[in-house]
Amino acid sequence: MSKRAPTRTAQTLNVYRAEQFRVANGANLGDGLGFADELNLDDVYRLSPTAGAIQINAFVGSTPCFEIAEGSQIGAPGADLHLDSCVTFMSSDGLTTEALVLVETDPEGNIAQIYMHPLAAMSPRADYVLVGVDQDTALQRFAQMACVSFTAGTHITLASGAQRPVEELRIGDRILTRDDGPQEIRWIGQQTVRAVGAFAPIRIKAGALNNSRDLYVSPDHRLFIYQREDHLGAGRSELLVRARHLVNGESVNHVTGGFVDYFQMMFDSHQIIYAEGIAAESMLIDTSNSAAFAPDVGEKLQDLIPGHHKTDHRALEVQEGLLSRPDAAALLKKSSMS
């Protein structure tokens, strides 16, 4: 695969307008969700029964000031979008739900709109008690969503052709890569999170993309597809597609509930490796996910692997609009077999 220059890729966020999520009981009675300085713990919020999630396309970075991109359903393209805080709510069943508060500002710096980006599904039939407001970890929480990860049990192809569960891999193990042959793992990360919302893994059922077994990956993990015929209409043979864009409720679906163990790996360069027999990307530290690591860890990784970001394959990524069809996975499978 040719190495192409990185392109600027927008990330899609599903948000609610702040006025659609109001205080039903508490100090700010009747007010919509505001930014951190305006919030009061123990206020009870309810989501409007007429509320619908709206998509914002944003260029995200390693600072909490993003930029609204063209194609957003709401917001002014080019406007600043500030990541204000991460708020935590508790519902009557005792479960907690996190959401990110985003503030759009106009060219003069005035607030144009406030949005809520929930990290798990929220229901208009539930009461949500505000139990936490955190400005310090909001960017880190956001960045964690962009970390491409395999779940425990995923079989990775070694340089020898043997298969090994990802949790049994170690630094120095030689992995088969599509472009550069056998490559040594330089870093392995692991985290355990609740399998809800933005952190619930995507299951690609065995055979859906010619995979030998069910493959479970994080929602933003990109899979590599080589099209022998362009049935999708992408205009090129080599594609990267995010797992969440293929969800169809049948062969590709979200798996929610309980906890999930996620594993990440990095090489000297960004690589396409093989998981359950199909091609998928390795971890890449960039502006969208660098804040997921503690500063000392991020700096250590940059020193350890100083050039891996120069081989980013993002120019191959297929945007969501082309994949917004229930037969997208079937078309990609057909394209790869034609």
Salt bridges, closest charged atoms under 4 A:
GLU67 OE1 - ARG8 NH2 2.88
GLU98 OE1 - ARG141 NE 2.54
ASP127 OD1 - ARG46 NE 2.49
ASP173 OD2 - ARG164 NH1 3.16
ASP179 OD2 - LYS3 NZ 3.68
ASP179 OD1 - ARG178 NH1 3.69
ASP179 OD2 - HIS313 NE2 3.45
ASP180 OD2 - LYS3 NZ 3.95
ASP220 OD1 - ARG242 NH1 3.42
ASP220 OD1 - ARG244 NE 2.51
GLU229 OE1 - HIS231 NE2 3.60
GLU238 OE2 - ARG178 NH1 3.78
ASP268 OD1 - ARG186 NH1 2.07
GLU276 OE2 - HIS155 ND1 3.41
GLU276 OE2 - ARG213 NH2 3.13
GLU281 OE1 - ARG222 NH2 2.91
GLU281 OE1 - HIS270 NE2 2.83
ASP286 OD2 - ARG314 NH2 3.07
ASP312 OD1 - ARG222 NH2 3.68
ASP312 OD2 - ARG314 NE 2.04
GLU317 OE1 - ARG222 NH1 3.05
GLU317 OE2 - ARG242 NE 2.57
GLU320 OE1 - HIS245 NE2 3.71
ASP327 OD1 - ARG325 NE 2.73
